[in-house]
Amino acid sequence: MNTVYLLTGANEGCREEALQKAITEIDNEAGKVETASGIYETQPWGMDNGGKFLNQALKVSTRLSAYELIGIILQMENKMGRIRTDHYQNRTIDIDILFYNRIVINTPELTIPHPLIQERRFVLIPLAEIAPGFIHPVFGISVNEMLKRCRDPLSVALLI
């Protein structure tokens, strides 16, 4: 069994409902959601005119390979109305693979760990809630330590 950390986010439509639907879809299609962080309301990162996001970190057990998992995640996002472009945009749902076990993958199709974890408080705060001691396989430091070092000034507030 593989342990995966995901981050879900939404800033369009019924945001909380989208996060709950993502959990249901992940449970049905990808693996068992073992733990979920609280839901955080966050300022949009990399976007000047986007609405606030709701974000939630998830710990998932799966039998899928990392490539099978990303394929299913992309299908879920599409089914939930996500339209991908090359730029940051508003979205009905976003599901990112943060960590997959402790492996490192760097291919055109998939990059794990997610390359911007350490720069984003909206990722680190919910992730620190469920996996504070998880060691980043590239940086060799814990999620808590990355959060302490993070310079992202955007607000992240616990909603639920």
C-alpha positions as CSV (number, residue, x, y, z in Angstrom):
1,M,0.0,0.0,0.0
2,N,1.2,3.5,-0.9
3,T,0.8,6.6,1.2
4,V,0.0,9.7,-0.7
5,Y,-0.5,13.3,0.4
6,L,-2.9,15.4,-1.7
7,L,-4.1,19.0,-1.6
8,T,-7.5,19.8,-2.8
9,G,-8.6,23.4,-3.6
10,A,-11.5,25.2,-5.2
11,N,-12.4,28.9,-5.7
12,E,-15.5,28.7,-8.0
13,G,-19.0,27.4,-7.3
14,C,-19.8,25.7,-4.1
15,R,-16.3,25.4,-2.8
16,E,-16.9,23.3,0.3
17,E,-19.1,20.9,-1.7
18,A,-16.4,20.5,-4.3
19,L,-13.9,19.5,-1.6
20,Q,-16.3,17.0,-0.1
21,K,-17.0,15.6,-3.6
22,A,-13.3,15.3,-4.2
23,I,-13.0,13.2,-1.1
24,T,-15.8,11.0,-2.2
25,E,-14.3,10.6,-5.7
26,I,-10.9,9.8,-4.3
27,D,-12.4,7.2,-1.9
28,N,-14.3,5.6,-4.8
29,E,-11.7,5.7,-7.5
30,A,-8.2,6.1,-6.1
31,G,-7.8,4.8,-2.6
32,K,-8.9,5.3,1.0
33,V,-8.8,8.8,2.5
34,E,-7.2,8.1,5.9
35,T,-7.0,11.6,7.2
36,A,-8.3,15.1,6.2
37,S,-7.1,18.4,7.5
38,G,-9.4,21.2,8.4
39,I,-10.7,23.4,5.5
40,Y,-8.7,26.6,5.1
41,E,-9.8,29.8,3.3
42,T,-6.8,31.1,1.4
43,Q,-5.9,34.0,-0.8
44,P,-5.2,33.0,-4.4
45,W,-1.5,32.3,-5.1
46,G,-0.1,33.6,-8.4
47,M,-3.4,35.2,-9.4
48,D,-4.3,38.9,-9.2
49,N,-8.0,38.7,-9.7
50,G,-9.1,35.3,-8.4
51,G,-11.5,34.6,-5.6
52,K,-10.5,33.1,-2.3
53,F,-9.8,29.3,-2.3
54,L,-10.8,26.6,0.1
55,N,-8.0,24.1,0.6
56,Q,-7.7,20.8,2.4
57,A,-4.8,18.3,2.7
58,L,-5.6,14.6,2.6
59,K,-3.6,11.5,3.5
60,V,-4.6,8.7,1.2
61,S,-3.7,5.0,1.0
62,T,-3.7,3.6,-2.5
63,R,-2.6,0.6,-4.5
64,L,-2.3,2.7,-7.6
65,S,1.1,3.7,-9.0
66,A,1.9,7.4,-9.1
67,Y,1.1,7.5,-12.9
68,E,-2.2,5.7,-12.5
69,L,-3.1,8.1,-9.7
70,I,-2.4,11.2,-11.7
71,G,-4.5,9.8,-14.5
72,I,-7.4,9.2,-12.3
73,I,-7.0,12.7,-10.6
74,L,-7.1,14.4,-14.0
75,Q,-10.2,12.5,-14.9
76,M,-11.8,13.5,-11.6
77,E,-11.0,17.2,-12.1
78,N,-12.4,17.1,-15.6
79,K,-15.6,15.4,-14.4
80,M,-15.9,18.1,-11.8
81,G,-15.7,20.9,-14.3
82,R,-12.0,21.8,-14.2
83,I,-10.7,23.4,-17.4
84,R,-6.9,23.4,-17.6
85,T,-4.8,26.2,-19.1
86,D,-1.2,27.1,-19.0
87,H,-1.8,29.8,-16.4
88,Y,-3.1,30.1,-12.9
89,Q,-6.9,30.4,-13.1
90,N,-10.1,30.1,-11.1
91,R,-11.1,26.5,-10.7
92,T,-14.0,24.4,-9.6
93,I,-11.5,21.8,-8.2
94,D,-7.8,21.3,-8.1
95,I,-6.2,18.1,-6.8
96,D,-2.4,18.1,-6.5
97,I,-0.2,15.2,-5.5
98,L,2.2,16.6,-2.9
99,F,4.1,13.4,-1.9
100,Y,3.8,9.8,-3.0
101,N,5.6,7.7,-0.3
102,R,9.1,9.2,-0.3
103,I,9.8,8.8,-4.0
104,V,11.0,11.5,-6.3
105,I,9.7,11.6,-9.9
106,N,10.7,14.3,-12.4
107,T,9.3,13.6,-15.8
108,P,7.3,15.7,-18.3
109,E,4.1,14.0,-17.2
110,L,4.6,14.1,-13.4
111,T,6.7,15.8,-10.8
112,I,6.7,14.5,-7.2
113,P,7.2,16.0,-4.7
114,H,5.1,18.9,-5.9
115,P,7.8,21.5,-6.8
116,L,6.3,24.5,-5.0
117,I,5.3,23.0,-1.6
118,Q,7.9,24.9,0.3
119,E,6.8,28.3,-1.2
120,R,3.1,28.0,-0.4
121,R,1.6,28.5,3.0
122,F,-1.8,27.4,1.7
123,V,-0.2,24.0,1.2
124,L,2.0,23.8,4.2
125,I,-0.5,24.8,6.9
126,P,-3.1,22.1,6.2
127,L,-0.3,19.6,5.4
128,A,1.4,20.4,8.8
129,E,-1.9,19.7,10.5
130,I,-1.9,16.0,9.3
131,A,1.8,15.3,8.6
132,P,4.0,17.7,10.6
133,G,6.9,15.4,10.8
134,F,6.9,14.1,7.2
135,I,10.3,14.6,5.7
136,H,10.6,16.1,2.3
137,P,12.6,13.5,0.2
138,V,14.6,16.1,-1.6
139,F,15.1,18.8,1.0
140,G,15.5,16.5,4.0
141,I,13.4,18.6,6.3
142,S,10.0,18.2,7.9
143,V,6.8,19.9,6.8
144,N,6.9,21.9,10.0
145,E,10.4,23.1,9.3
146,M,9.4,24.1,5.7
147,L,6.4,26.0,7.2
148,K,8.8,27.9,9.6
149,R,11.0,28.9,6.7
150,C,8.2,29.8,4.3
151,R,8.1,33.5,3.2
152,D,4.7,33.4,1.6
153,P,2.8,36.5,2.9
154,L,-0.7,35.4,1.8
155,S,-3.3,34.7,4.5
156,V,-4.5,31.2,5.4
157,A,-7.3,31.0,7.9
158,L,-9.0,27.8,9.3
159,L,-12.6,27.9,8.2
160,I,-13.8,24.5,9.4
